[in-house]
C-alpha cells in the first residue's frame, strides 16, 4: 500500500548516529537545555519561551488549561483533536468559520497554515486577537504544525513574549520523523515555565533529544527540503489537474481536492493500493499527501489516469 493519507514529509531527515547511552540512561538536563536553545533559534524566540514535549498532542490539555474553563472556539474546519481536548479540560467548545468569531471566546484556537485546506490567517489579525485575549485574561493558541512550509515570516513564535499567546510547533511533520514524538509549546516565560514544570524533568526521550537538536540546527537541509517539497507539490497539482480534479488548497506537504466523485475516486485508488484521506463530514473532499518514491509517483499517475478514462 502507498499511504498518501497523511501530511508527513515522505523524505525523512537522516537520523544521526544514536549511541547506546541515549537508550540506556535518563536524559541529562543539559541535553534538554541544548534542544530548547536550538529550537528557540529555529523558531525565532528565546529558550525561556520553549517547553519541549513528546509531541504537541501531549501538551494540548496542559496548554488549554492555562486559562480557567470557559468558552473555547476553534477556527474550523481543522483537526478534530483541538475541540475534543478543549472539552476534555472543561471548556464549552464550538467551531467557528471566521477569525472575527473568535473574539468572545476565553480560549481561541487557530491552525495556521490550516489542515486540510492550507488556509492562512494573517499575522496582524492573529496578533490583534492575542492582544485582546491578553487584556481579558484569555488565550490564543496557534498551532503551526505546518509553518515550515508556510509563507516566510508567518510564525508568531517571535511574538509569544507579549502574552496571551501560545504557539505550538511540530517537529515530526516537516522532518518526516513523526514516530520520534517531539514537539514544542512556545509561550511567555511564566506559562512556559508552568508547562515545563508540569511535563517534569524528562519530557523528551534521549534519542529524540539528540535527533531533534541535530535536525533543528541543520538550516541547509531545511532550505533544500522546502525547495524539494515545493517542486513535488507542483508535480502533484499537475497530476490531479490532468485527471480533471480541482485543487482547492493545501500546503507543499499535502493538497486538498474537492470533487463530487470523491467517494468513487477514493475507492478506485484504494483498489490500486493507494490510500488518501477522506472526510466524513465533507464527503466531497480528499487530501493527497506526497508520494515518497518514483515508483509511487508512477502508480499514482497511472491510477489517476485510469480513473479519468472511466465513463
Secondary structure, DSSP 4 states (H G I P E B T S, - for coil): -EE-SS-S-SSPPPPPP--THHHHSPPPHHHHHHHHHHHHHHHTS-GGGEEEESSHHHHHHHHHTTS-S-EEEEESSS-HHHHHHHHHTT-EEEEESSGGGGTT-SEEEEESS-TTT-----HHHHHHHHHHHHHHT-EEEEE-TTGGGS-TT---GGGGGGSSEEEEEESHHHHT-GGG--EEEEE-HHHHHHHHHHH-TT-S-HHHHHHHHHHHT-HHHHHHHHHHHHHHHHHHHHHHHHTTPEEEEEETTEEEEE-TTHHHHHHHHHHTTEE-EE-TTSTTEEEEE--SSHHHHHHHHHHHHHHHH--
